[in-house]
Amino acid sequence: MQKTKALFLIFLSINAFANFDIKISFENEPNFKSQFEFIDQVKTIDSITELSFLVNKQDWIENYILNKSPFKNTIEIYISSKKPLFILNNIFYVDGALNKFRHSSGKENILRVNGQINDLSQVLKIINFINNTDIKNFNTLNLIQYNYISGWELNINKTVIKLGKNLNDKKFKLFQETLDYLSINNKIPSMIDLRYKDGVALKNG
């Protein structure tokens, strides 16, 4: 059976000079400051041209439909918002398609990623690995960091994991084997260092 998406509806009465009403339908409830700023700005719109211009300026909008009934003084906007996967350097949100849009505060229980990262697909590779790894005690990824000296570093729960610079299949295989070992033995080290060629270094406490 096909599921029906629930829309979050906002009704705005525009000023008497413009003499029309706007109904905004969000696919998901607004959570971020930029979305509420947009709602406030819509209240000052005097024409459908201004409204269209304002909507097209919003980098957080994935897509939208704007309808004006020729027989009613009502404009309807259906908005689908981009869904942030992580926050990059406290400047941008980044969605699952690796599109950047302005970070504007809101619900902040989102993964943080820091560093001078040229290839964001590497971040996605880490996230996908963690999401597809069903290992108890090691499945809440809080922070990803990168620097040119030590490479990639993760914070999972209270454990720091050092991956090094190269995220190849061999590294992820070693990572998986290490997590399997720790899970079987019910161990939660404070640090896992996977940068060594001959093995893994674990630090407790």
C-alpha positions as CSV (number, residue, x, y, z in Angstrom):
1,M,0.0,0.0,0.0
2,Q,1.4,3.4,-1.0
3,K,2.1,5.7,1.9
4,T,0.8,9.3,1.8
5,K,3.2,12.0,2.9
6,A,1.9,14.5,5.5
7,L,2.5,18.1,4.6
8,F,3.2,20.8,7.1
9,L,0.9,23.8,6.2
10,I,1.4,27.5,6.9
11,F,-1.2,30.1,6.0
12,L,-0.1,33.7,5.5
13,S,-2.3,36.7,4.9
14,I,-0.4,39.2,2.9
15,N,-0.8,43.0,3.3
16,A,-4.0,44.6,2.1
17,F,-2.2,46.5,-0.6
18,A,-1.3,43.3,-2.4
19,N,-4.8,41.8,-1.6
20,F,-4.0,38.1,-1.8
21,D,-3.2,35.2,0.5
22,I,-0.3,32.8,0.4
23,K,-0.5,29.1,1.5
24,I,2.8,27.4,2.0
25,S,3.0,23.6,2.2
26,F,6.3,22.1,3.5
27,E,7.0,18.5,2.9
28,N,8.7,18.4,6.3
29,E,8.2,20.7,9.3
30,P,10.6,23.7,9.2
31,N,13.5,23.3,11.6
32,F,16.1,25.8,10.6
33,K,16.5,29.5,11.0
34,S,16.7,30.2,7.2
35,Q,13.3,28.5,6.7
36,F,11.7,30.8,9.4
37,E,13.4,33.8,7.9
38,F,11.9,32.9,4.5
39,I,8.4,32.7,6.1
40,D,8.8,36.2,7.6
41,Q,10.0,37.6,4.3
42,V,7.0,36.1,2.4
43,K,4.8,38.3,4.6
44,T,6.2,41.4,2.9
45,I,5.7,40.3,-0.7
46,D,3.6,42.5,-3.0
47,S,3.5,40.4,-6.2
48,I,3.8,36.9,-7.5
49,T,7.0,38.0,-9.3
50,E,8.6,39.1,-6.0
51,L,7.5,35.8,-4.5
52,S,9.0,33.7,-7.3
53,F,12.3,35.7,-7.0
54,L,12.4,35.1,-3.2
55,V,11.8,31.4,-3.5
56,N,14.5,31.0,-6.1
57,K,17.0,32.7,-3.8
58,Q,16.6,30.0,-1.1
59,D,19.5,27.5,-1.3
60,W,17.8,25.1,1.1
61,I,14.9,24.4,-1.2
62,E,15.2,21.2,-3.1
63,N,12.3,21.9,-5.4
64,Y,8.9,23.7,-5.3
65,I,5.6,24.2,-7.2
66,L,4.0,27.6,-7.2
67,N,0.4,27.9,-8.3
68,K,-1.9,30.9,-8.5
69,S,-5.6,30.4,-9.1
70,P,-7.0,32.7,-11.8
71,F,-10.4,32.9,-9.9
72,K,-9.1,33.3,-6.3
73,N,-6.7,35.7,-4.6
74,T,-4.7,32.8,-3.3
75,I,-1.1,31.6,-4.2
76,E,-0.1,28.1,-3.2
77,I,3.6,27.0,-2.8
78,Y,4.6,23.4,-2.2
79,I,8.2,23.2,-0.9
80,S,10.5,20.2,-0.6
81,S,13.5,21.1,1.5
82,K,17.0,19.7,1.3
83,K,17.7,17.4,4.2
84,P,21.1,18.0,5.8
85,L,23.3,14.9,6.3
86,F,26.1,16.8,8.1
87,I,27.4,20.2,9.0
88,L,30.6,21.2,7.3
89,N,33.0,23.4,9.2
90,N,30.0,25.1,10.9
91,I,29.4,27.0,7.6
92,F,27.4,24.7,5.4
93,Y,24.8,22.0,5.6
94,V,25.5,19.2,3.2
95,D,22.8,16.8,2.0
96,G,23.0,13.2,0.8
97,A,23.7,14.4,-2.8
98,L,26.6,16.4,-1.4
99,N,24.9,19.7,-2.2
100,K,26.0,22.6,0.1
101,F,23.6,25.1,1.5
102,R,23.9,27.8,4.2
103,H,24.2,26.6,7.8
104,S,21.6,28.7,9.8
105,S,21.2,26.9,13.1
106,G,18.2,24.8,14.2
107,K,18.1,21.3,15.4
108,E,21.8,20.6,15.9
109,N,21.7,16.8,16.5
110,I,23.5,16.5,13.1
111,L,26.9,14.9,12.4
112,R,29.7,17.5,12.2
113,V,32.5,17.4,9.7
114,N,35.6,19.6,10.1
115,G,38.7,20.1,8.0
116,Q,39.9,21.2,4.5
117,I,38.2,18.4,2.6
118,N,38.4,18.6,-1.2
119,D,36.4,15.4,-1.9
120,L,33.2,15.2,0.1
121,S,32.5,11.7,-1.3
122,Q,35.2,10.5,1.1
123,V,32.9,11.7,4.0
124,L,30.0,9.9,2.4
125,K,32.1,6.7,2.2
126,I,32.7,6.9,6.0
127,I,29.0,7.6,6.8
128,N,27.8,4.7,4.6
129,F,30.3,2.3,6.2
130,I,29.1,3.3,9.7
131,N,25.4,3.1,8.7
132,N,25.9,-0.4,7.2
133,T,27.9,-1.7,10.2
134,D,25.7,-3.2,12.9
135,I,28.2,-3.4,15.7
136,K,27.0,-2.6,19.2
137,N,28.7,0.3,21.0
138,F,30.1,1.6,17.7
139,N,27.3,3.0,15.6
140,T,26.8,6.6,16.8
141,L,29.0,8.7,14.6
142,N,29.4,12.2,16.2
143,L,32.3,13.8,14.4
144,I,34.5,13.4,11.4
145,Q,37.7,15.4,11.1
146,Y,40.4,15.6,8.5
147,N,43.9,17.2,8.4
148,Y,46.8,16.8,6.1
149,I,49.1,15.5,8.7
150,S,47.2,12.7,10.4
151,G,44.4,12.2,7.9
152,W,40.8,11.1,8.9
153,E,39.7,10.9,12.5
154,L,36.3,9.8,13.8
155,N,34.5,10.2,17.1
156,I,32.0,7.3,17.7
157,N,30.4,7.5,21.0
158,K,33.4,8.1,23.3
159,T,35.9,6.4,21.1
160,V,38.4,8.3,18.9
161,I,39.2,6.3,15.7
162,K,42.2,7.3,13.6
163,L,41.9,6.1,10.0
164,G,44.9,7.8,8.4
165,K,44.9,9.4,4.9
166,N,43.8,6.5,2.7
167,L,40.2,5.3,2.8
168,N,40.7,2.1,0.7
169,D,39.0,-1.3,0.9
170,K,41.8,-2.7,2.9
171,K,41.4,0.0,5.5
172,F,37.7,-0.5,5.9
173,K,38.2,-4.3,6.1
174,L,40.6,-3.8,9.0
175,F,38.2,-1.4,10.6
176,Q,35.4,-3.9,10.3
177,E,37.5,-6.7,11.7
178,T,38.5,-4.5,14.6
179,L,35.0,-3.6,15.5
180,D,33.9,-7.2,15.3
181,Y,36.7,-8.2,17.7
182,L,35.8,-5.4,20.2
183,S,32.1,-6.2,20.0
184,I,32.6,-10.0,20.6
185,N,34.9,-9.2,23.6
186,N,32.6,-6.4,24.8
187,K,35.5,-3.8,24.8
188,I,35.2,-0.1,24.3
189,P,38.6,1.5,24.0
190,S,39.1,5.3,24.2
191,M,41.2,5.1,20.9
192,I,41.5,2.9,17.9
193,D,44.5,3.7,15.7
194,L,44.3,2.1,12.2
195,R,47.3,3.9,10.7
196,Y,49.8,1.2,11.2
197,K,50.8,-1.2,8.4
198,D,51.2,-4.2,10.7
199,G,48.1,-4.0,12.8
200,V,45.9,-1.9,15.1
201,A,46.8,0.1,18.2
202,L,44.1,0.2,21.0
203,K,44.2,2.6,24.0
204,N,42.0,2.1,27.0
205,G,41.0,4.8,29.5
